[in-house]
Every structure is written in C-alpha cells, then in structure tokens.
Amino acid sequence: MQGDVLFSSLGTSKKQAGGKAQQWRVDHDYQLMDVACAMAQLAKSGKQGMTVVNDQEILLRK
C-alpha cells in the first residue's frame, strides 16, 4: 500500500454477509486491518499525521 490518502468505503449488509458477526468483520475488522497497514507504511515513510474516518466515527487520529 502506497500513497498519501486512504479512502475505504468497504461495507456490507447483514444479509449479504450471512449474519451480524460476519457483517462486523467486514464493516469493522477489515477497516482496522487497512489502518494497520497504512500506519506501518506511514512509519516507514517518516511522514506524520493520519486521520481515519468511517461512516459513524473517527477511528483513529494520529
């Protein structure tokens, strides 16, 4: 992953995912995995500053 901005609109419905737990995995856990990758790249690049926002809240501000 490279770049200065990460936008993710990944999401699903409970029906499409096959249940609430599976929906949480897509809508929450996968987003946090993206953030972890982005933070690792940020650390390698020496750049500073990151804000991650989903449709309900700010997940991380660094």
HELIX and SHEET records of a PDB file:
HELIX    1   1 LYS A   14  ALA A   17  1                                   4    
HELIX    2   2 LYS A   20  TRP A   24  1                                   5    
HELIX    3   3 ARG A   25  ASP A   29  3                                   5    
HELIX    4   4 TYR A   30  SER A   45  1                                  16    
SHEET    1   A 2 THR A  51  VAL A  53  0                                        
SHEET    2   A 2 ILE A  58  ARG A  61 -1                                        
END                                                                             
